[in-house]
Amino acid sequence: MRLKTATSRRAAWAVLATLPGAAFAGNLTPPAGPVAPTMKTLDQVEPRVPVSSLPGSSSALHVISQPGSYYLDTDLVGAPMLNGIEVLSGNVDLDLSGFTILGGPGTQNGIAGSAPSRRVRVHNGFIAGWGGVGLQLAGAPASKVERVVVVGNEAGGVILGSNSEMTSSCVVGNSFDGVIAEAGCTLRLTTIRDNLGTGATLGPGASVIACEIFSPDPLGRALDVSGAGTVRGSRLGRSRFDGGSASVRGNSFELAVDPSPGQFGIEFSGDNYDFADNVVRLLAQGTVNTDWVVFFGNNQSVCDNAILCANPNFRARYMLLTSGNVSLIKGNKIRGIPDLGAGMFVSGVSNEIEDNRLSVKPGALVWVGIGSDDPNALLVHNTVNSAVGANFLALQSGGQSLGASRSDRGGGAEYDFNFSPDGGPILSSGSLGGNSNPDRNVAHD
């Protein structure tokens, strides 16, 4: 049987060997001529140019004038009156490779992107000590900055052109604004703090996602946003929003620096803001003339926020002030209302004040928990806890009867199911209609 099987195998191999194109080994004779490499070089696989090999100009130590991939192979030290690296082309990738672009007295910008540059990517390194701006990409829209530390520059940290993104970076200790970004820019997972000026100034359509932005300067702000935008999941200091239609949700505001006279803790100017699910911690001392969270405009949605007073010596005029019409102020919690002020005051017409809870600091000299000058306000299910004596007003309406209904049911403001369990009266210049219980205001028709 074994002999038969072996014979069958030999016959099969013999048949295969006669088939056209059958081959079982290559030519073992080397080709004529010298031996040459057959693999691609690293430059062929990923062509990269060391910045140190680039020529300079009258304005920069090194100039990138062609698209491509560039890298630092050592620290770059600045020279007076010059930029460090000037980018004059689009589609440039600049890898700092963990090295530092280090300025000095009289130097200009660390990295400067000028027209027609665009889509410039800068990543993985440090920019420090320049006499101008550390990273100046105003002339390079649609650029990207990743994993870059920008510190100690005289004229500011970073300037971004429109539709650019900065992520996983750190901008600290610069002598002017930390980040200035034009329209449509995104800041993500970035820390901006201890800059002398505003932490981040952003144009319309900006997004701030999971950042940490603070400013120690009473004349500056942590965040200043113009126009519509989105701010999510960030830790922020004193901020200003201008132009309306921004969505500010799920952030933690820590107000540790007293604003200058005439300024506010968090300011919204314009219509259609969405301010929800934020926590505002008031850590500064404030004054009797300070307004901390302020809205100027119509159609605001101010819902489900917590405003917490953490400083025992805190002072304020208003902890939450809205000035405008047709706004919804709902589900907010305000704790530790301070001396000589109000927890919440709503000015304007046709506003709805619902399900808010206020807790007044024991012994505080407060004139009102929730106040409104709205002749057609709807106040429903608000609760004010107080222990401050008879002069405290839990709820106050301006100049209108607190009778049975709003204007759609006969005129006047409507107070339904509001509570003042600790004795603060509900007061207006009119009457409470058939229900005059100072401790509980129950709906009545």
URRA-V629434 format. One record per residue. N is the residue number from 1. PSI is psi in radians with two decimals (none if undefined). Layout:
BEGIN
n	psi
N	PSI
N	PSI
END
This chain:
BEGIN
n	psi
1	-0.76
2	-0.70
3	-0.67
4	-0.70
5	-0.76
6	-0.69
7	-0.68
8	-0.69
9	-0.75
10	-0.65
11	-0.69
12	-0.77
13	-0.64
14	-0.68
15	-0.79
16	-0.64
17	-0.41
18	-0.13
19	2.58
20	2.39
21	-0.01
22	2.31
23	2.54
24	0.01
25	2.55
26	3.09
27	2.14
28	-0.02
29	2.10
30	2.65
31	2.79
32	2.69
33	3.08
34	2.69
35	2.34
36	2.60
37	2.58
38	-0.22
39	2.73
40	2.58
41	2.90
42	-0.63
43	-0.52
44	-0.63
45	-0.88
46	1.59
47	2.04
48	2.55
49	2.22
50	2.34
51	-0.57
52	-0.31
53	-0.11
54	2.52
55	2.85
56	-2.94
57	-3.06
58	-0.18
59	-0.09
60	2.65
61	-0.70
62	2.51
63	2.23
64	1.95
65	-0.01
66	2.60
67	2.67
68	-3.01
69	2.23
70	2.69
71	2.68
72	2.42
73	0.09
74	2.95
75	2.58
76	2.18
77	2.27
78	2.95
79	2.61
80	2.45
81	0.17
82	2.59
83	2.77
84	-1.12
85	2.26
86	2.22
87	2.03
88	0.25
89	2.71
90	2.98
91	0.95
92	2.33
93	2.09
94	1.88
95	2.01
96	-0.20
97	0.49
98	-0.01
99	3.04
100	2.35
101	1.82
102	2.14
103	-2.56
104	-3.13
105	2.32
106	0.01
107	2.90
108	-2.19
109	2.58
110	-1.01
111	2.28
112	2.13
113	2.13
114	2.72
115	2.43
116	0.50
117	2.50
118	2.82
119	0.97
120	2.26
121	2.17
122	2.26
123	2.74
124	1.04
125	-2.90
126	2.50
127	2.08
128	2.53
129	0.47
130	2.63
131	-0.40
132	-2.37
133	2.47
134	-0.94
135	1.83
136	1.72
137	0.49
138	-0.57
139	0.23
140	1.36
141	2.83
142	0.64
143	3.00
144	2.33
145	2.18
146	2.33
147	0.90
148	2.36
149	2.17
150	2.00
151	2.44
152	0.64
153	2.50
154	-0.75
155	0.22
156	2.94
157	-1.16
158	2.42
159	2.17
160	2.40
161	3.01
162	2.59
163	0.58
164	2.96
165	2.43
166	2.20
167	2.57
168	0.75
169	3.06
170	2.21
171	1.85
172	2.60
173	0.49
174	2.70
175	0.11
176	-2.72
177	2.56
178	-1.05
179	2.30
180	2.14
181	2.35
182	-3.02
183	2.49
184	0.26
185	2.77
186	2.30
187	2.23
188	2.29
189	0.75
190	2.44
191	2.22
192	1.95
193	2.83
194	0.48
195	2.49
196	1.70
197	-2.71
198	2.43
199	-1.02
200	2.23
201	2.07
202	2.51
203	-3.10
204	2.58
205	0.29
206	2.73
207	2.36
208	1.99
209	2.08
210	0.80
211	2.94
212	1.99
213	2.07
214	2.74
215	2.35
216	-0.05
217	2.06
218	-0.43
219	-0.19
220	-3.14
221	2.79
222	-0.82
223	2.32
224	1.95
225	2.24
226	2.18
227	-3.09
228	2.58
229	-3.09
230	2.28
231	2.09
232	2.41
233	0.62
234	2.79
235	2.18
236	2.66
237	-2.66
238	2.31
239	2.75
240	2.36
241	2.25
242	2.41
243	-0.26
244	2.95
245	0.35
246	2.62
247	2.09
248	1.79
249	2.46
250	0.58
251	2.85
252	1.98
253	2.25
254	1.81
255	1.58
256	-0.12
257	2.22
258	2.25
259	2.71
260	2.80
261	2.35
262	-0.05
263	3.03
264	2.94
265	-1.06
266	2.16
267	2.32
268	2.08
269	2.11
270	3.07
271	2.82
272	0.70
273	2.57
274	1.83
275	1.82
276	2.59
277	0.53
278	2.71
279	2.18
280	2.01
281	2.11
282	1.75
283	-0.35
284	3.07
285	-0.67
286	-3.12
287	3.04
288	-0.13
289	0.16
290	2.26
291	2.26
292	-0.86
293	1.99
294	2.35
295	2.25
296	1.84
297	3.08
298	2.88
299	0.75
300	2.58
301	1.90
302	1.67
303	2.41
304	0.66
305	2.74
306	2.19
307	2.00
308	2.22
309	2.03
310	-0.09
311	2.10
312	-0.32
313	0.32
314	2.52
315	2.59
316	2.80
317	-0.95
318	2.34
319	-0.63
320	2.13
321	2.24
322	2.36
323	1.77
324	-3.06
325	2.73
326	0.89
327	2.73
328	2.09
329	1.78
330	2.42
331	0.36
332	2.60
333	2.19
334	2.13
335	2.41
336	0.75
337	2.28
338	-3.06
339	2.62
340	0.74
341	-2.90
342	2.59
343	-0.84
344	2.35
345	2.25
346	2.04
347	2.46
348	-2.85
349	2.69
350	0.74
351	2.65
352	2.18
353	1.87
354	2.41
355	0.58
356	2.59
357	2.22
358	2.40
359	2.09
360	2.42
361	2.28
362	2.32
363	0.07
364	2.60
365	1.44
366	2.43
367	-0.40
368	2.53
369	-1.11
370	2.12
371	2.64
372	2.47
373	0.31
374	2.04
375	-0.24
376	0.59
377	2.63
378	1.97
379	1.97
380	2.28
381	0.66
382	2.56
383	2.26
384	2.02
385	2.31
386	2.75
387	0.99
388	0.10
389	3.09
390	-0.37
391	-0.17
392	2.37
393	2.07
394	-0.87
395	2.37
396	2.30
397	2.56
398	1.84
399	0.21
400	2.67
401	2.44
402	0.91
403	-2.57
404	-0.45
405	2.99
406	-2.97
407	-0.48
408	-0.14
409	0.54
410	-0.08
411	2.64
412	2.96
413	2.80
414	2.15
415	1.91
416	2.21
417	0.83
418	2.61
419	2.42
420	1.38
421	-0.30
422	0.19
423	-0.05
424	2.27
425	2.75
426	2.17
427	2.54
428	3.03
429	-0.18
430	-2.38
431	2.91
432	0.27
433	-2.43
434	-0.20
435	1.91
436	0.34
437	2.03
438	-0.30
439	-0.28
440	2.22
441	2.01
442	2.53
443	2.45
444	2.64
445	none
END
